[in-house]
């Protein structure tokens, strides 16, 4: 959600901070700000809205070699300039940026800060006011920071500057991502390595409940007891050009087009000798030992998990449940004797999934994370990991990460089946190669989908997606894509459920998109289409070659029936994209949403 950057070095920091924030725009935000420090003191610039609005108010005459920046997604207090970060203490000595949620901020206010006048509605301001209150008692900044961190309950990534110490940025994290980037005669902080890839690819990973003293030529990590922690840096294997749009008008369209490459990359990464799937034996041993698998995820990752459940049960023969992470934490089901938990997350930082992982580990169970980001918090906390190899996904609406998750779940399921000695009539890597080719052909037909979006979706108030079996799971994802970027009220339904209430919502002209890729249910779903058409709906059928009928609006290439979710979602992603485009929506940064949901 929110994003943090910081710079301390021998050059003017403003442009580093502003460019870094621009790289973090994809995460979702409603305001932004920077604070820079020089011999004249701390200067804060902040504004509601986009980074370009912030740029317009930054004074180019202010030259400062150190500073911090922030993009805010509102949690406490409405989106406004007053609530935007950075926040300063009453005397303006200390200025802070913060990601996360401080759960006990109201209690801290009452106990320690009853005489302080607050100027914002945020929980963040409590942190900076606490630091100042302890500093007034004679503590050093480091000690005041340390004592404050010990009092905080919740999640935080923090960057702090002190008007009386212009050569230091103080940093801390707990449950919220934050890295320190290393350079020659400069260092940076960032909540996402992509924000600072133009200046360095060498980063130091921070762990929960650590504080860091960052100077231009020195980085010191300590635990909250004050003990120094030694940790090696690592190189981010990512080209800065990978996070550029290139000639594309939007990241979402670029990422839709990248899906054939992602599938081919996954094939390459998981191909072993004799074209067999290779996954480490430790992971497969844990899979074999499990008597039940619990998939924990949110949003698109959860929809991918629903497809993955079919693979794990049909291929690996392991009973599988799928749970929404935010519900699992507080409503944990009765667990089996030998459970294995699979956490699916593009970012590896999803707060609800992290909370579930913490609970699972406390119970003593094993966990496997499927993520796009090595070294992320979910990655580090699990016993086993599988990577998506999808490359950076910038658009808020997930496309290539979703299909990558399904592909990796299929690979895990087939590899587990082989490890268990089960016989499958499926050459998965070969079938995935067929799908990659079919994806490529489909993405070249954008004009057709643009016309379909104009025909069915451009002026509608609501839309239904219907399907059966695995097509139903695709419908759930399709509805999410459409609603999140076009703001059309969209719902995905199992075709057979329409007559149990939902059909009452059908009106003249209501678009109903039906997916027909499953031989076993093709007649049933077509009957459902006739039911809604009889009540005035405007049906749009997307079918698979070999199952098509006259009047179908689009026919996708034939692929293995179990793997159709990998290909049938692409027309729906493109329909959503063009619907949003023609309605004048901000495709990559839809309102109220964030790419990485780092608060519960």
N, C-alpha and C positions, 0 to 999 in steps of 0.2 A: 504494500500500500504506500505509505509515506516513503520518501527517499532522503538520504543524507549524503552530503559530500563535504569534504574539508581539504584545505591545502595549507601547507606551511613550507616556505622555501625562500628562494632569492629572487623571485619574480612577482609581478603584480598578480594577486590571487583572483581578482574579480572574474576574468574571463574563464579561468579554470573552473570556478564555481558555477558560473552560468552555463557553460558547455556541459559540465557534469550533470546539472539539473535537467538540461534538455534531453540528455540520454536517459534520464529517469522518468521522463514524461509518460512513458508507456505504463508505468505502474499505477497510474490513476492519482489524481490530486485535484484540489479546488483552490489552493493558494500556494504562494512560494515566497521565499525570502533568502537573503544572504546577510551575514554580518562579517565585516572586515576590521582588522585592528592594525593600527600604526602608531607612530609617536604621538599623534593627536588624540588617540583613544579609539573606542569601538564605534563604528558607524553601521547602522542597521538599515537595510532597504527591504521592504516586503510589500506584497500586494495580493489582493484577491484575483483569481483567474489564472491565466496562462503565463508561462515564462516570458513571452514577448511583452506582456504588460509589466513584468518586473524589470526587464531590460530597459524599458522606456524611462524608468525612474532612477536607475543607477547612475550616480554621478561619476563620470569618467575622470574627473579631476582628483578623486580620492584614490591614492595609490597605497596599497597595503600588501605586504608579503605573506599575510596569514589571514585565514577566514574560514567560515563554516556556512553551509547552505542547506536548504530543506524544501521539499515539496510536501504539502500537507493534504491528507484525506481526513475530513472532519470526523472525530469521534466525540470529543467533549467541546461543545460550543459550535455554533453555526459557522459555515464558511464566511470569513470576513477578514479584513485587514487586521482588525484588533486581535483575532484569534490565530492569525498566521504566525509561523515561526520565522526567524528566531525570537525568543522571549528573553527579556532582560530582568535582572533583579531591580529592586527599588532604587538603589543608588547608581544603577547602570554599570557597576563594576563587573558583574558576570553576565554572560549571554550564552544561551543554550539552544540547541536543536535536539529533538527527541522523536523517535518512532516508538510505538507501542502504547500500552495502557497501564497507568498506575492505579491499581485497584483500591489502594488505601489512601488516596490523595485527600479525601475529605477528612479522614481521621487525623492525618498529618497536619492539615490546616488548623484543626481545632487544638491539637496538642502543642504545636510549635509556632504557629504563625497567626495566632488570633489577633495580633496587633498590626498585621500587614494588610495594606490595601492592595487588592489584586486588580489588575487592569484587563485580564482576559478571563474567559470561561474554561480554560484548559486545565487538564491535570499537569501538563508540562510546567506551567509557571510555578507550581508547588516545589518542583525539584530545584529550580534556580534560586527561589527565595530561601529554601532550606540551606543551600550552600552558603548564601550570603549571611544567614543568621549564625551559622557556625563559624564563619570567617570573622565575624564581628566579635566573637568570643576569644579571638586570638589564634585560632587554628590556621595552619597553612592551607592553601587551596587544595593540595593533595589530600590532606587529612579531612578537610570539610567535605570534599567530594566522596571520600571513602566512607565516612560516617553516614552521609546521605544515602549512598547506595545500599548500605546495610538496612536502612529503614524502609526502602521501597519494596512493595509487593506488586508483582505483575510483570509485564514485559517492557523492556526498554533497550534502545540503542541511542547513545548520547554522545554529542560533541559539545564541548564547553570551552569557551575562551575567557580569559581573565585580563581586565584592563591594566592590572599591575604586573602581568607576566606575559609580555607580547611575543615571547619566543616558544610558547607551549600551547598545544591543543590537548585537552583532557578527554579521554574516550572511555566508554564502558558499554557492556552489552549483557542482556539476559533475555533469552527466548526470541530475540529479534536480530536479524542478520546485520553484521557489520564487519568490515575488513579494514586493514591498514595496508596501503600500497607504498612500496619502497622505490625511491629514485635517487639520483645523484644530486646531493645538496638540496633535496626536497623530499617530503613524504606527504601522503594523502590519506584520507579516510573516505570510505564509501559503503553504502548499504548494498551495492551491487557492483561487481568488478567491471561490468560493461561501461559504467559511467566514467571510469578513469583509464580505460584501455588505451586511449590516445597518448597518455603520458607515461604509463608503466604497465607491464604485464606481470610484475613480481609482487605478490601479496602475502601477508601474514594472516592466518586464520585466527579469529578470536573465539574463545569459549565463553560459556555463560558464567556470569559473576566474576568477570575479570575487568580490571581497569588498566588503561594504557596511557602512558605519558609520551606524547608524540612531539618531537622537536625536528628541526629540519635535517639533522644529521644523526638522530638517535631515536630509537623506539624501545620503551621499557614496559614490559607487561608484568602486572602484579595480580595476585589473587586478593580477595577482600580482607585477608589477614595481613597483607603487606609483603608477602613473600614474592620474590622475583621468579617469573616463569620464563624458561627458555623454550623457544619454539622456532623451528626452521621456516623459512618462507617457501613458497611454491610458485611455479609459473603457470599462468592461465593460458591454456592452449586454445586461444581464440583470436581470430583476426578482427581488427577493429572494423574492417569493411563488411564483416558478417552482420553487423547491426545497423547497416545503412539500407535505405530503401532502394537505392540505385535508381532505375528508371520507373519504378512503380509509383503510382499515386498514393498507395497506402500499404502499410506493413501487412495488413490482413490478406490482401490480394497476393502479395509476394509470398507469404507463408502458405497460402493455398497451393500456389504453383510449385512450392518446394517439396510437396508431399511425395512425389515419385522419387526424388533424390533421397529423401529421408528413409523411405522403405528400402531402397537399394543400399543405403549406408548401414541400416540395421542388419540386412542380410550379410553384408561384408563383415561387420563386427562380430556377429554370432555364428559365422560359418567356421567350422573346424576342418579336420582332415576328412577326405572322402566326401566333402560337401555335407557332412553331418553338422547338426547344431551343437555348439559348444557352450556349456555353462558349467562353472566350477562344481566339482563333485560335492563340496561342502553344502552349497545351496541346494543341490538336488537331493542330498541326503536328508536335509531338514524337511524338504517337501515330502519325501517318501515317508518320513516318520509321522507326519501330521495326519490326524484322523478327521480334521475339519479345517478349512481355511476361512478366515474372516478378512474380507477386503474392506479397508477403511479409506474413504476418500470424500471429496467435495466436488460439486459442480460437474464440469465435463469429465474430470477424472473418475467421478462416481459412475457416470454413464459408460465410460470405458470399462469400468469394473463389472458392470452388468453383463457386458459382452464377454469379458474375461471369465466370469462365472461359468458361462456355457462351455468355454474351452476347458477349464479346469475339471469340470464334471464329465464332459463327454470324452475328452482325450486322456486326462490324467486319472480320472475316476476318483476324484477327491470331492466330497461334499463341500459346498462353498456358499457362504453368505456374503451379502454386500451391505455395508452400513454407512450411513452418512456420519462423517466424523463428529460433527457438533452434537449429534444425538447419542452417539456411542459413549461419549465420556460420561454423560449423566443418566443414560438408560442402557447400561451394559447388559447384554443378554446372558442367559445361562450358557456357560462355555463348555466345550467338550474337554476330554481328558488331555489330549495332545494337540492343542490348537496352534496354528501358525497364522500370524497377522501380516497381511500384505498392505503396505501403505503406498498409495499412488498419488503423486503430486508433481506437476511440471516444475515448480520452483524448488521444491524440497523445504519450503519455509512456511507452509500453510499452518496457521496457528491452531486451528481445530484439530488437524491431524497430529500436530506436535503434542497437544494435550492428551490425545488418545494414546500416542506412543509412550508418553511418560507413564500413563496408567498401566499399559500393557507390560512395560519393563518392571514396574513395581510389583506386578503380579508374578513376575519370573518367567514370562513367556518369550518366545523368539519372534523376531520381526524381520521382514524383508521390505526394503523400500525400492520402488520403481520411480525414478526421477530423471529429470533432464539436466540436473545440476550436481556434478560431483563435489563433495565437500560441504554440501548444504546441511542444515541441522538435522533433517530427517535422514539424510544419507549417513551422517556420523552416528546417529543414535541407534541405527538398526544393526542386526547381526549379519545381514546379507544385503547386497545391493545389485540392482540391474539398471543400467543406464539406457536412456531413450536415444541418445545420439541424434537428436533432432536439430541441434544448433539453436541459437537464441530465438526465442519466440517473443516478439515485442508487442504485437497487437493484443489488446485485452481479451478479445474473443479467441479462444484456443481453437486451432485448426490442426496444424501439423503435430503438435504434442499429443492431441487426442488420438489421431490415427497411429502415431508411434506407440502410444500406450497399449492400444489394441494389438498391434503387431508383436510387441514384446511379451504381452500376456499369452498370445498364441505360441510364441517360441518357448516360453517357460512351460506351458502345458504339454507341448509335444516332447520337449526334452525330459520332463518328468515322467511322461508315459514310457519313453524309451528306457530311462533309468530303472523303472519298475518292471521292465520286461514285457510291457504291453505292446501288442501288434496294432499298428495303425496303417490304414491304406491312404496315407497322405504324405506327399513329399512337400513339406511346408515351405522350404526355401524356394523351391521351384514355383509353387503357387504364389508366393509373395512377389516373385519376379514378374509373373503374369499380371498381378495387380498393379505393380509399378508402371508397367506399360499401358495398362488400361487407364490409370490415373492421368498419365501424360496426354493421352488422346482426349480425355474428357476435359482437361484444363485448357485445351486448345479451342474449345467450343464455347467460349465465353459469351459471344454474341447471342447465342440461343438462350442462355440463362438470363442475360440482361432483358431480352424480350419477354421471357416467362415472368420475370419479376415485375415488369411493367404491367403485364396482363393480369396477374393474379394478386399481387401484393402492394403495388404502389399506393393505392388509395383505400386499403382495407383497414378496419379497426381491429379485427381479430382474425386468427387463422388456426385451423386444426391440422395436426399431422397424425395420420393413423397407419398402423402396421400391426403385424402379428409376428410372434416368435422373435428372432433377432431384429427384425424390422421395427418392432415396437421400441426396442432400446435405441435404435437410430432416431426414431421419431422424438424421443425425449431430448436428445442432443440437438436435433434440428430446431425444435421449439425454443430451446435455450439460446441458440445462435440468433434466431430471428428476433426474439424479444430483447436481447441484451444490446443489440446494435441498431435496430430499427425502431424500437419501442412499440412494436405491434404486440398486442396481447396474443400470445401463441401458447398452445398446449399440445403435448404429445399424448396420444391415447392408444391403448390396445384396442384393435378394431372391434372385438367382441364386447367391450365395455360401453360402447356408444349408447346402446339401447337401455343401459342401466342408469340413465340420467342425463348424460352429456348431450344426447341428440336434441334435448329441449332447447339448446342454445343455437341450433342451426336456424339461420334466417336466409331470406333470398340473397344470393350472391356471396354467402360465406365461403371463403376459400377453404377447401379441404385437400391437403396433399397426402396422397396414399403411396406407400412404398410396397412394391411387389417383387421380392427377390427370392422367396421361399416356395419351392414346389409344393410342399405339404399343406400350405395355407393359402395358396393363390386364389382358389375359388371362394374361400371364406372372406378374404379381404375385399375381393371384387364385389361380393354381395353387400358388404358394408358400404362400399362406395355407392352402390345403387340406392341403398337406404337413405344416405344423406342427400343424394341428387334428387330423390323423390320429394324431399322437403325443401328444395330450393338452393342447395349448396352448389358451388362452382368447383367441381372436382378437377384435380390435376394428378394424374397417375404417372409415377416414375417406376418403370419395371426393368427387369433384367432380360437380356437377349435369351430367347427360348421360352420365356413366360409372357411375352408381350401380346397385346391384342390391339386391334384397330381402335384408334382413338386415344391411345396412351400418349402422353405429352412428351415423354423422353424415354429412350431405351438405352441402358448402360450395357457395356460389354459383359459377356458371360465370364464369371470367375467361380471358384470353388464355393459351394453354397454356404459353408460355414464361415467363410471369410468375406461375405458380401458387405458387412458393416464398414469395411475399410474403403470400399468404393462407392457405396450408395450414399454416404454422407457428403461426398464432394459436390454433387448438384445442389444439395441443400445449403452447404456453406456458400456457394456462389449465389444462390437465390437470396440468401440473407444479405450478402454483401451488396448486391445491386438494389435490393429493396431499400436498404439504409442509404445508399448513395442517392437514389432518386427522391428520397424523402428529406434530403439535406442534413442527414445526421453525421456526427463526427465518428467515422467508422472505427478508427483505431483507439479512440478515447471516449467511449460512451459515458453518458452522465452517471454520476453516483457510483461508478464501478472502479475497481482497481485490479491490476494484473496479479499481484501477489498479495493474498489476504493474510496479513501478519498480525491481526488482532482477532480475538475470539468474538 
